């Protein structure tokens, strides 16, 4: 009776074959959770995405470095890393599943990048560059990077500089409300104050709200703090929505906390003292905003509103 020729697989015991396949390094890289190799490959792909759209990234960096109105851009990577760290244990559930999603995002970003570049739409140019980098990362890490770490990717939208026209359209009402609230606070404490539009006059010294709060320089930073707070804690989605809705009010309150003593220093101390306080008090509003958000959470708990939902890390 003729027998089939022996093959290599037939000479190896089935149990040994399963063990070899189970611990084969290429198999582990392909179907198990993310490894340092995947992280390095994702970082390399992100670097390639930046190189491919280098002009746009250089323009974003230049705006953030030279124009204080865009200085909040430097906070975006910090917030994104915090979002990833808060969800770090989710990595054990993530598998680098092959998907065309990353390639599609990168190609779509490149189309937006090219359209913005050749048609003079700076916002689309910048947005396309951000999408290209996100697509490059997703092409390595797979769809789990999008769905399990979506807040870390969504915050990258703040890397896109807001066009001046839109920024001024938002800043105008905020400055008016800030001036009105600051006047009310000074009146409450018996400080004589006159208001003309966005200008406060204290003891004959004028303080213009545009100069005191410097447009949206701190507003976007405070919104980023609110975002990091709401998505860095295991809050219910409804509570996160409340915190994000409260961020403009928090920005106005922080500006009032800054402007009232600033106006008093301009009016009753000296112009140099007021200018010094103005220069150094801006970033102090970030911890003030954080305290305000903690107060909102405590208020919700006091009102017996369910706040927490689950563990972010899991």
Helices and strands as residue ranges (DSSP letters): H 14-23, H 25-31, H 36-52, H 54-66, G 68-70, H 73-86, G 88-93, H 101-119, H 122-141, H 143-147, H 150-154, G 155-159, H 164-188, E 194-196, E 199-202, E 205-208, H 209-213, H 217-232, H 237-268, H 271-281, H 284-302
